Amino acid sequence: MPSTLRPLLAIMTAGAALLAGCGADEGASGASGNDRPVVVVTTNILGDVVQNLVGDQIEVITIMPVGSDPHSFQPSAQQVAQIGAADAVIVNGAGFEEGLLDVIESAEGDGVPVFEAISAVATIQFGAFSHDDEHDEHDDHDDEHDEHDEHDEHEHDGLDPHFFTDPARMAVAADAIVAFLATNVAGVDAATLDSDAAPYIAQLESLDADVETILAAIPSDRRVLVTNHAVFGYFADRHGFKVAGTIVPSGSTADRTDAQTLAELAELIEHEGVPAIFADTSSPSELAATLADEVGAIAVVELFSESLGADDSDGATYLDMVRTNAERIAAALAG
C-alpha cells in the first residue's frame, strides 16, 4: 500500500469507530454488540455462504450489500473500521474486490487473519473456455477476427476470480473456510463449527448434482454462452460449455467495449446460432440490449452473476442464485 494511504485509512478508521460508538448505522449486516468473534466477509455471495457455515458462535458482517458491483464498490469509513477490527476477514481473492484491495492489505498488515476463498479451489485463466479455442475450424473468419482476438487475449489475461459460479468449487472453498476459522479465530469451538457447517456443505454438493440435472436438457452443440462480461468460465469448465464471447472483454465491469467489438460479436453470434445473450442483474444491460437489437430475434436473459438478488427475488441466497441461473440457462438454450 502507498505510504500516503495508511494515515488516511487510520483517520477513517478512528472517525468510523467514533460514529459507531455514537449509535451510527451498523453497516451492511450489523455490528458486534456481544462477545462473539466477528468475521467480516467482503461480498454478499460469500457472506451468505459463511453465515450458513458458522451457526451462532460467530457474528458475520457482510460489507457489500445486495446489488453491489464488486469491481466498483467503495467502502465507507465505518466499513473500513469493521475490516480493521475484525477477528478474521474472508475475501474472494484474485483481485475481485477491486476497491477494497488497499483496505484488505492494510488490515492484514496490522495482523488481521485474511483468507482468500479462491485459494482453496482449482483455478482457471480468463478465456480458458472462449471461442478462441475453435478458430481453426472457421478459417474463413480468421482474418476479420484477428484484431478482436488479440484484444480478447490481452483483456482476459490472468486468473479468473469467479469460482463461485461453480457450486462444486464453492463446496471445497466452504470446507477450507471452516478450517481457516477454526484455526485462526480465538474462542471458536472447532467441533461445533464442523457440526454446524456440515449440513450446508452437503447442500452445496447436492446443488452441484441438481445443476447437472437441470442442464441435461441442453445438447452439447447448444452449450454456448455469450455473456455481458467474463463471469461464467468456471461454470463452463464444470458443465462442458463454451463461452463464445463477452460484451465487455474482461472480468471487470469497470472496463469498456466499443462499436467494433459489438459488431464483431454480433457476427459471431449469428455464426454460432446463439439464441440468447446473458446479462448481469448487478450490472447495466444496455449494451446487451443494443447487441440483441443488432442481431435480432435473440433473447436477453438476466443471471445473478456477482451479487445475490433482493430478498423477494429468485436469487436471494447462494443456493437460490445458482439454481435459478441453471434453470434460466437451460430454458434459453435447450431449444
N, C-alpha and C positions, 0 to 999 in steps of 0.2 A: 504494500500500500504506500502511496506517496506520503512523505513525512508531513506535508501540509494538511493532509486529510485527517490525521489522527487527532489533533486538537479540536477540529470541528466536530468529529464524532464524540469526543469527550464532552464538549459543550452540549451537544444534542442529547446525549445520554443523561447528563445531570439535569437538564431542563425537563426532560421527559419524566425522570424519576420524581421531580418536584410536583409536576402536574398529576402524576399517578397518586401521590400522597394527598393531593387536594381533592381527590374524587373525580378526576377527569375520566374520559372514555376509556374502557378497559380493553380496547383492541379488538382484533378480528374474532377471537374465540374466548376472550376473558382474560383475567389476570390472577396471579396467585393470591389467594386470601386464606390459605391454610398451610399446614406443614408438609403437604405432599411435594415431592420433587416436581419441578417444572421442566417440560421438554418443549422447545419451540420447533415448529415444522414450517418450512417455507411455503410450499404450495398447498392448495386446498385438496388436491388429489392425494398427496402423501399424508396430509393432515387427517383425512377421513380414514385412511388405512391405519395410521398409527393409533388413532383414537380407538379403533376396533381391536387393536392388538393389546393395549396396555390395561384394560379394565379400569378399576377405580384407584389404583395405587399411584398413578402418575397423572398430573394435570397436563393437558396438551393445549398449547396455544398455536393457532394457525395464523400465519402472517398474511397471506394473500386471500382476500375474500373471493367468493364465487363470482365468476365473470371476469376475473383479472387476466390480463395477458402477461405471462411470466417474463416475457422478453422486455417489456417496457415498464413493468411495475417498479415504483419507487417507494421505499418505506417511509413512514412518518417518524418523527423524533421518538415517539413512545415505542414504536416497533423496534427501532434501533436499540433502545434501552432494554426491551424484553429479550432480544437476542443476546445482548451482552451480559445479562443477568441470569440466563438460563442455566439449568444443571446440565443440559445437553441440547444440541441442535441437530435436527435431521434435515438434510438438503437433498435435492435431486442429484445435483452434480453435473459434471461435463459442461459447465458454463451456462446451464439452463436458466438460472436466476440471474440474468444479466445485471439488473440494477441493485442486486444485493451482494455482489461478489466482494466488494471492499468491506462491507459491514461484517460478512461472514469471516473473512480473513482476519479482521481486527479482533473479533470475538475469539477465534481460535488462537491468535497470538497472545490473548490475555488468559488463556488456559481453559476456555470452554470446550469440552469434547464435541467434535463435529463429525457426523457420519454422512458420507455420500452414498445414497441408496444404490446408485448405478454401479458402485464399486463391487457389488456382490454378484452381478449378473454378467453373462456373456454378451459382449457389446458388438456393434457393427459400425461401419463408417457410413457417412452420408452417401446416398446414391448407390448403395450396395445392391438394391433391387430396382434400379431405374431402367428406363428404356435403352440406355446406352449399351447394355449387355447384348442387345439384339440387333444392333445396327448392321451387322454383317449380312443379315437376312434381307435388308432393304437397301441394296446398293444404289437404287435409283434415287434415294433420298439423301445419300451421304453428303454430296457437295453442298446442298442448300441448308443442311443442318450442322455443318462443321462449326460455324461460329457459335451457334447456340450450345453445342456440346461442350466447347471449350469454356463457355460461360458457366454451364452446369457444373463441370468438373471443378472449377475454381470456387464456386459458391458452396458446393457440397463437401468441401474438404474438411476432414476432421471427424471426431467421434460424435455419433448421433446420440443425443441425450434422452430421446423419447421412449425409453424402455417400457414405460408404463402402459403403452398400447398393447402389450402382451401380458396377459394375466399370469401366465406360467412364470415369466421372469419376475413379476411382482410378488408371486408367492415365495420365490427364492430370496428376493430383497426383504420381504417381511420377516422371514426367518432370521436373516442377518441383522435386521434392526432390533429384534428381540434380544439376540446375543449381545449386541453392542450396548443396549440399555442395561442389561443385567450386569455387564462388566464395568460400565462407566458411570452409572448413576447411583450415588450413595443412598442407602435406605430402601432400595428395591429388593424384594424377595424374588429371587430368580425362579424358584419352583412355582410360585404363584403366577409370575409373569408368563412362564411357559404354559401353564394350565389355562390362563386367560386367553393367550394368543392362539392356541392350537385349533379351536373351532373355526376361527376366522381364516387361518391359513388353509384349513381344509376347504372352506368355501371358495377361496381363490383357486385352489387346484380343481375343484369341481366346476368353477366358472370356465376354466380353460377347456374342459371337455364339452361344456354346454355351447361355447362359441364354435367349436369344431362341428358340432351337430347342426347348429344354425346355418353355418356356411356350406354345409354339404350340398345344398341345393344349387350352388354356383359351379358350373362346369369349369374345368381348368382353363379353357380358352377364353373365358369371360372374367377371369380373376385378374383384372387390370384396373388400377386406380389412377385417377387424376385428382389431385388434392390442392387445396389452397396454398399450403406450404409443406415442407418436408417433415411430416409428423409420423407417418404410418410405416416407416421402414421395418420396425420390429414386428408389427402386425403382419406385414408382407412376408417377412422371414418365417414367422411361425406357421402361417397358413397357406403358403405357396402362391402368393400374389406377386404381381409386377407393378411397380409404381411407374406408370408411363410418362408422367410429367407433373410438375408443380407450377402453380401460377407465380408464386414468389419463389425463385430458385434458390432457396436457402432454408435452414432450420429456424430462422428468426423472422418474426413478423416485422421487425424493425427495418428489414431490407426492402427494396423496392423492385418492381418489374417495369418493363417498358412495352410500347406498342409492338415492336418487332418480336419480342418474346411471346406476347399474346397471340400474334398472327401465326407464329411457328407452332405454338401449342395447339391452336385451333386446327391446323393442318394435320398435326399428329393425331389428334382426337378423331378426326374424320378417317384417317388411315387405319387406326386401330379399331374403329367402330365402337368407341366407348359410349355407353348410354347415359352416364351420369358424371357430374363433377361434384366432388365432396368438399364442402366448405366447413369453416370452424364456427361453432356457436360463440366463441370468445374473441373472434377477430372479425373485422369488417369483411363482408362478402360481395362488395360492389364489383370487384374485379372478376369474381366467379360469375356473377350475373352478366357482366359485359362479355365474357368469353362464351357463355351459353348463348347469348344473342348472336354472337359472331358465327357460332357453329350451327345453331338452330336445331330444334327437336331434340334437346338434351335437358335432362333434369339437373337442378342444383339441390343437393341433399346435404343438410347440415349434420355434422357429427360433433360430439363432445370430444374435443381433442386435448386441450391443455388446461382446461378448467372444468370442474363439476358444474352442473346446472343448478338452478334455483330449487328450493325445497319441493315445489309443486311440479317439477319437470321430470322427464324420464331419465335424467342423468344426475339425480340428487346425491347419489353415493357412487363410490368407485365401482361397486358391483353392478349397479344400475347402468352406469355410464358405458361400461364395456359391453354389457349385454345389448343395450339399446343400439350402440354403434354396429354391432354384428347384425342385428335384425334389420337396420336401415341399409346396410351394405348388401345384405342378401336380397332384400326387396328390390333394390335398384339394379342389381346385376344378374339375378338368377334367370331373368328372361321369361 
